[in-house]
Amino acid sequence: MELSYWEYKDWLSDVDFTIIGSGITGLNCALRLKERFPGSKVVILERGSLPQGASTKNAGFACFGSISEILDDLQRHSEQEVTELVQKRYSGIEMLRRTLGDEAIGYHNFGGHELFPASDKLLYEQCRESMGQVNELLTPVFRGPAFTETANVFGFRKVGDNYITHTYEGQIDTGKMMRSLLYKVQAAGVLILNAINVESFEGLPGRVEVKTNQFHFSTGHLLVATNGFASRWFPEELRPARAQVLITKPIADLKIRGTFHLDKGYYYFRDIDGRILLGGGRNLDFKGEETSEFGQTAIIQEKLETLLTETILPGISYEIDRRWSGIMGVGPKKSPVVRQVSERIYCGVRLGGMGIAIGSLVGAELADLVPA
């Protein structure tokens, strides 16, 4: 790409901070940088025409973790680590709501329900018996009992008669959220350059040299906020994980309301605009879904449609309107990686499928790594 004098002077010269990724983490990082350094020049490089990865590809769950997920985390982490993890999710959602407002993100607190297969009564009993312990553990976060038992009022089939409901969970409109966040960041004077793929970067004395598929330039500091796509730079700390999603066309008189998890959270669905949005199935092919390539596979899409027909919408006709996928960043631990890589390079990645909940917080923490 040939750059004119004007293009280089206004967009790519005297750049103080460059952020890779215009998702929820990168945009919140930009806002905090402009807050800390009001006169600075902040540029965001985005590989897609729209934010790629997971920020505009997710299911819109304002999620703190289902009961089975919390219990599974307690097998791998200390009670303090689990509490801190849930606190980050709660604080991140509150930060997002303060930053943009509930109307701008389409936020609704309808609760999050975990469904248990009728064939797996043991898991349900284990979760039910542990509710008191988990509620007590998380009281410092929610200031009250988070989990309660509720009846299967929506008529789902092949699941138990009761759900275990997280009363504080909610849902958002991902498109509205990201559009509102983009407006706010641009109003703060941040430059966002789309369709720019960063190929490499190198820290040099006093600057970072950045090479993209379109041009080369220098920046004072570089902040990586590309989550799963950052696995090519930090392979020991995270790996990509694809999540496949579909949505139905509007369904007349749809009664379902809220967010739902099934099969230890490997499947998740919700209502939106009179439709059912359903995703998951990564457990059917963990190795195949460990990819940064977008796309769908027959084995997962067929399973999602089977769940729609037999469990979620039994006896109700529906049509699939759209299918897509998103790329998450996961790793050996669920805690995000927010660290200084070298003198002028930083990263905030590995959001573990909880980008909506913790993306705002991780973005701010990433910006705060830069010394004053």
C-alpha positions as CSV (number, residue, x, y, z in Angstrom):
1,M,0.0,0.0,0.0
2,E,1.4,3.4,-1.0
3,L,0.9,6.0,1.7
4,S,0.6,9.7,0.8
5,Y,2.3,12.3,2.9
6,W,-1.1,13.2,4.3
7,E,-2.0,9.6,5.2
8,Y,1.3,9.0,6.9
9,K,1.3,12.3,8.8
10,D,-2.2,12.1,10.1
11,W,-2.6,8.4,10.8
12,L,0.8,6.8,11.3
13,S,3.3,9.4,12.6
14,D,4.0,10.3,16.2
15,V,1.9,7.4,17.5
16,D,2.1,7.1,21.2
17,F,0.1,3.9,21.7
18,T,-0.9,1.2,19.2
19,I,-3.5,-1.4,20.2
20,I,-3.9,-4.6,18.2
21,G,-7.6,-5.6,18.2
22,S,-10.8,-3.5,18.3
23,G,-12.8,-6.0,20.4
24,I,-14.1,-5.2,23.9
25,T,-10.6,-5.5,25.4
26,G,-8.9,-3.3,22.9
27,L,-11.6,-0.6,23.0
28,N,-11.6,-0.4,26.8
29,C,-7.8,-0.3,26.7
30,A,-8.0,2.7,24.4
31,L,-10.5,4.5,26.6
32,R,-8.3,4.1,29.7
33,L,-5.2,5.2,27.8
34,K,-7.0,8.4,26.7
35,E,-8.1,8.9,30.3
36,R,-4.6,8.5,31.6
37,F,-2.9,10.3,28.7
38,P,-5.4,12.9,27.4
39,G,-3.1,14.4,24.7
40,S,-1.8,11.1,23.4
41,K,-2.2,9.7,19.9
42,V,-3.9,6.2,20.2
43,V,-4.3,4.0,17.1
44,I,-6.1,0.7,17.0
45,L,-5.3,-1.9,14.3
46,E,-8.1,-4.3,13.5
47,R,-7.7,-7.3,11.1
48,G,-11.4,-7.4,10.1
49,S,-13.8,-5.0,8.5
50,L,-15.7,-5.4,11.8
51,P,-14.2,-6.5,15.1
52,Q,-13.1,-10.1,14.6
53,G,-12.6,-12.8,17.2
54,A,-15.4,-13.1,19.7
55,S,-16.5,-9.6,20.7
56,T,-19.2,-9.5,17.9
57,K,-19.5,-13.3,17.5
58,N,-20.6,-14.4,21.0
59,A,-23.9,-15.3,22.4
60,G,-24.4,-12.1,24.5
61,F,-24.2,-13.8,28.0
62,A,-23.5,-11.5,30.9
63,C,-22.2,-14.6,32.6
64,F,-20.5,-15.2,35.9
65,G,-20.4,-19.0,35.7
66,S,-22.9,-21.8,36.1
67,I,-23.0,-24.0,39.2
68,S,-21.3,-27.0,37.5
69,E,-18.6,-24.7,36.1
70,I,-17.9,-23.3,39.6
71,L,-17.6,-26.8,41.0
72,D,-15.3,-27.8,38.2
73,D,-13.1,-24.8,38.8
74,L,-12.9,-25.7,42.5
75,Q,-11.3,-29.0,41.5
76,R,-8.5,-27.1,39.6
77,H,-8.2,-23.9,41.6
78,S,-8.2,-22.8,45.3
79,E,-11.4,-21.3,46.8
80,Q,-9.6,-17.9,46.8
81,E,-8.7,-18.2,43.1
82,V,-12.3,-19.1,42.2
83,T,-13.7,-16.2,44.2
84,E,-11.3,-13.8,42.6
85,L,-12.2,-15.1,39.2
86,V,-15.9,-14.6,39.7
87,Q,-15.3,-11.2,41.3
88,K,-13.4,-10.2,38.1
89,R,-16.5,-11.2,36.0
90,Y,-18.9,-9.3,38.2
91,S,-16.7,-6.2,38.4
92,G,-16.2,-6.4,34.6
93,I,-19.9,-6.5,33.9
94,E,-20.5,-3.6,36.3
95,M,-17.8,-1.6,34.6
96,L,-19.3,-2.3,31.2
97,R,-22.8,-1.1,32.4
98,R,-21.3,2.1,33.9
99,T,-19.3,2.8,30.8
100,L,-22.1,2.6,28.3
101,G,-25.4,2.3,30.3
102,D,-27.9,-0.6,30.2
103,E,-30.0,0.7,27.3
104,A,-26.9,1.1,25.1
105,I,-25.9,-2.6,25.6
106,G,-29.5,-4.1,25.7
107,Y,-28.9,-5.4,29.2
108,H,-31.6,-7.5,30.9
109,N,-31.3,-9.4,34.2
110,F,-33.4,-12.5,33.4
111,G,-31.2,-14.9,35.2
112,G,-29.0,-17.8,34.0
113,H,-30.3,-21.3,34.2
114,E,-28.3,-24.6,34.1
115,L,-30.2,-27.5,32.6
116,F,-29.2,-31.1,33.5
117,P,-29.8,-34.0,31.1
118,A,-32.3,-36.4,32.4
119,S,-29.8,-39.1,31.9
120,D,-27.3,-37.5,34.2
121,K,-29.1,-37.2,37.6
122,L,-25.8,-37.7,39.5
123,L,-24.4,-34.3,38.2
124,Y,-27.7,-32.6,39.1
125,E,-27.6,-34.0,42.7
126,Q,-24.0,-33.1,43.1
127,C,-24.7,-29.5,42.1
128,R,-27.9,-29.3,44.1
129,E,-26.1,-30.5,47.3
130,S,-23.3,-28.1,46.7
131,M,-25.5,-25.0,46.3
132,G,-25.2,-23.9,49.9
133,Q,-21.4,-24.2,49.9
134,V,-21.0,-22.3,46.7
135,N,-23.5,-19.6,47.7
136,E,-21.5,-19.1,50.9
137,L,-18.2,-19.0,49.0
138,L,-19.5,-16.3,46.6
139,T,-21.4,-14.2,49.1
140,P,-18.6,-11.6,49.2
141,V,-19.1,-11.1,45.5
142,F,-22.9,-11.0,45.1
143,R,-23.8,-10.0,48.7
144,G,-26.4,-12.7,48.8
145,P,-27.1,-16.3,47.6
146,A,-26.5,-16.5,43.8
147,F,-27.8,-20.0,43.1
148,T,-31.4,-21.2,43.6
149,E,-33.5,-24.1,42.3
150,T,-36.3,-23.4,39.9
151,A,-38.8,-25.5,38.0
152,N,-38.6,-26.4,34.3
153,V,-41.3,-23.9,33.4
154,F,-40.3,-23.6,29.7
155,G,-41.1,-27.2,28.8
156,F,-37.7,-28.3,27.7
157,R,-37.5,-32.0,27.0
158,K,-34.9,-34.7,28.0
159,V,-33.8,-32.6,31.0
160,G,-34.6,-32.7,34.7
161,D,-37.6,-31.2,36.3
162,N,-35.6,-28.4,37.8
163,Y,-32.9,-26.0,36.8
164,I,-30.2,-24.4,39.0
165,T,-30.5,-20.7,38.4
166,H,-28.0,-18.0,38.9
167,T,-30.3,-15.1,39.8
168,Y,-27.7,-12.4,39.0
169,E,-26.9,-13.4,35.5
170,G,-28.2,-11.4,32.5
171,Q,-27.9,-11.0,28.8
172,I,-26.9,-8.2,26.4
173,D,-27.2,-7.3,22.8
174,T,-23.7,-7.8,21.5
175,G,-24.2,-5.6,18.4
176,K,-25.6,-2.7,20.3
177,M,-22.8,-3.0,22.9
178,M,-19.9,-3.0,20.4
179,R,-21.5,-0.2,18.3
180,S,-21.9,2.0,21.4
181,L,-18.4,1.2,22.5
182,L,-17.0,2.1,19.1
183,Y,-18.8,5.4,19.1
184,K,-17.4,6.2,22.5
185,V,-13.9,5.4,21.6
186,Q,-14.0,7.3,18.3
187,A,-15.5,10.3,20.2
188,A,-12.5,10.2,22.5
189,G,-10.2,10.8,19.5
190,V,-8.9,7.3,19.0
191,L,-8.1,6.2,15.4
192,I,-9.3,2.8,14.3
193,L,-7.9,1.3,11.1
194,N,-9.7,-1.7,9.8
195,A,-8.6,-4.5,7.5
196,I,-5.0,-4.2,8.9
197,N,-3.3,-7.5,9.8
198,V,-0.3,-7.2,12.0
199,E,2.4,-9.5,10.8
200,S,5.2,-8.8,13.2
201,F,6.5,-6.3,15.8
202,E,9.9,-5.7,17.4
203,G,10.8,-3.7,20.4
204,L,13.7,-1.3,19.8
205,P,15.2,1.5,22.0
206,G,12.5,4.1,22.6
207,R,9.9,2.6,20.2
208,V,8.3,-0.5,18.7
209,E,8.5,-1.2,15.0
210,V,5.2,-2.7,13.6
211,K,4.9,-4.5,10.3
212,T,1.4,-5.0,8.8
213,N,0.1,-6.4,5.6
214,Q,-0.3,-2.8,4.4
215,F,2.5,-0.7,5.9
216,H,5.3,-0.4,8.4
217,F,5.4,2.3,11.2
218,S,6.8,3.1,14.7
219,T,4.8,3.5,17.9
220,G,5.8,4.4,21.4
221,H,4.1,1.4,23.0
222,L,2.3,-1.6,21.6
223,L,-0.6,-3.4,23.4
224,V,-1.9,-6.8,22.2
225,A,-5.6,-7.4,22.8
226,T,-6.4,-10.0,20.2
227,N,-7.3,-12.8,22.6
228,G,-7.3,-16.2,20.8
229,F,-5.5,-14.8,17.7
230,A,-2.6,-13.9,20.0
231,S,-1.7,-17.6,20.3
232,R,0.8,-17.1,17.4
233,W,2.8,-14.7,19.6
234,F,2.2,-16.4,23.0
235,P,1.7,-20.1,22.3
236,E,2.7,-21.2,25.8
237,E,0.1,-19.2,27.5
238,L,-3.0,-19.6,25.3
239,R,-4.5,-21.4,22.4
240,P,-7.4,-20.5,20.1
241,A,-10.8,-22.2,20.6
242,R,-13.6,-21.8,18.0
243,A,-17.2,-21.6,19.1
244,Q,-20.0,-22.3,16.6
245,V,-23.3,-20.6,16.8
246,L,-26.6,-20.5,15.0
247,I,-29.8,-18.5,15.3
248,T,-33.4,-19.3,14.3
249,K,-35.8,-17.0,12.4
250,P,-38.4,-15.4,14.6
251,I,-40.7,-17.9,16.3
252,A,-44.3,-16.9,17.0
253,D,-45.3,-16.6,20.7
254,L,-41.9,-17.7,21.9
255,K,-42.1,-18.0,25.7
256,I,-38.5,-18.8,26.5
257,R,-36.7,-16.0,28.3
258,G,-33.2,-15.9,29.9
259,T,-29.8,-17.5,29.3
260,F,-29.3,-21.3,29.6
261,H,-26.4,-23.7,29.9
262,L,-26.6,-27.4,29.2
263,D,-24.1,-30.3,29.6
264,K,-21.7,-28.6,31.9
265,G,-21.8,-25.4,29.8
266,Y,-20.7,-27.0,26.6
267,Y,-24.0,-25.9,25.1
268,Y,-25.7,-22.5,25.7
269,F,-28.8,-20.8,24.4
270,R,-30.9,-17.7,24.9
271,D,-33.8,-15.8,23.5
272,I,-33.2,-12.7,21.4
273,D,-35.7,-10.8,19.3
274,G,-38.2,-13.7,19.4
275,R,-35.5,-16.1,18.2
276,I,-33.4,-18.8,19.8
277,L,-29.6,-18.4,19.6
278,L,-27.7,-21.6,20.3
279,G,-24.0,-22.3,20.4
280,G,-21.4,-24.8,21.7
281,G,-20.4,-28.3,20.9
282,R,-16.7,-27.8,21.1
283,N,-16.5,-30.9,23.3
284,L,-17.4,-33.0,20.3
285,D,-14.1,-32.2,18.6
286,F,-11.7,-30.4,20.9
287,K,-8.7,-30.8,18.6
288,G,-10.6,-29.7,15.5
289,E,-12.0,-26.7,17.2
290,E,-8.6,-25.6,18.5
291,T,-8.2,-23.3,15.5
292,S,-8.2,-19.6,14.6
293,E,-10.1,-20.2,11.4
294,F,-13.7,-19.3,11.2
295,G,-16.2,-21.9,9.9
296,Q,-18.7,-24.6,10.8
297,T,-18.5,-28.4,10.9
298,A,-21.3,-30.9,10.2
299,I,-20.8,-32.8,13.5
300,I,-21.4,-29.7,15.6
301,Q,-24.1,-28.1,13.5
302,E,-26.1,-31.4,13.4
303,K,-25.8,-31.7,17.2
304,L,-27.1,-28.1,17.6
305,E,-30.1,-28.7,15.4
306,T,-30.8,-32.0,17.3
307,L,-30.8,-30.0,20.6
308,L,-33.2,-27.5,19.1
309,T,-35.6,-30.1,17.8
310,E,-35.6,-32.6,20.7
311,T,-34.8,-30.4,23.8
312,I,-35.3,-26.7,23.3
313,L,-38.2,-26.4,20.9
314,P,-39.9,-29.8,21.0
315,G,-43.0,-29.9,18.7
316,I,-42.3,-26.3,17.6
317,S,-41.4,-25.7,13.9
318,Y,-38.4,-23.4,13.3
319,E,-36.0,-22.3,10.5
320,I,-32.3,-21.6,10.9
321,D,-31.6,-18.0,9.8
322,R,-27.8,-17.7,10.2
323,R,-24.8,-19.6,11.3
324,W,-21.4,-18.2,12.4
325,S,-18.3,-18.9,14.6
326,G,-16.1,-16.9,17.0
327,I,-12.6,-17.4,18.2
328,M,-11.9,-17.5,21.9
329,G,-8.6,-17.7,23.8
330,V,-8.2,-20.4,26.4
331,G,-5.3,-21.9,28.3
332,P,-4.1,-24.0,31.2
333,K,-5.7,-21.6,33.7
334,K,-8.9,-19.6,33.5
335,S,-7.4,-16.3,34.7
336,P,-6.5,-13.9,31.9
337,V,-3.0,-13.0,31.0
338,V,-2.3,-9.3,31.5
339,R,1.4,-8.7,31.6
340,Q,4.3,-6.7,30.3
341,V,6.1,-8.6,27.5
342,S,9.1,-6.3,27.1
343,E,10.0,-2.7,27.8
344,R,7.3,-1.2,25.5
345,I,5.1,-4.2,24.6
346,Y,2.1,-5.5,26.7
347,C,-0.6,-8.1,26.3
348,G,-4.1,-8.7,27.7
349,V,-5.3,-12.0,26.4
350,R,-6.8,-15.4,27.3
351,L,-10.3,-14.4,28.3
352,G,-11.5,-18.0,28.5
353,G,-14.9,-17.5,26.9
354,M,-15.8,-14.8,29.4
355,G,-14.9,-11.8,27.2
356,I,-18.2,-9.9,27.9
357,A,-17.8,-10.3,31.6
358,I,-14.1,-9.5,31.9
359,G,-13.1,-7.7,28.7
360,S,-13.7,-4.2,30.1
361,L,-11.7,-4.9,33.2
362,V,-8.8,-6.6,31.3
363,G,-8.7,-3.7,28.8
364,A,-8.3,-1.2,31.7
365,E,-5.7,-3.3,33.4
366,L,-3.8,-3.6,30.2
367,A,-3.7,0.1,29.8
368,D,-2.6,0.6,33.4
369,L,0.5,-1.5,32.8
370,V,1.9,1.5,30.8
371,P,4.0,3.6,33.2
372,A,3.0,7.2,33.7
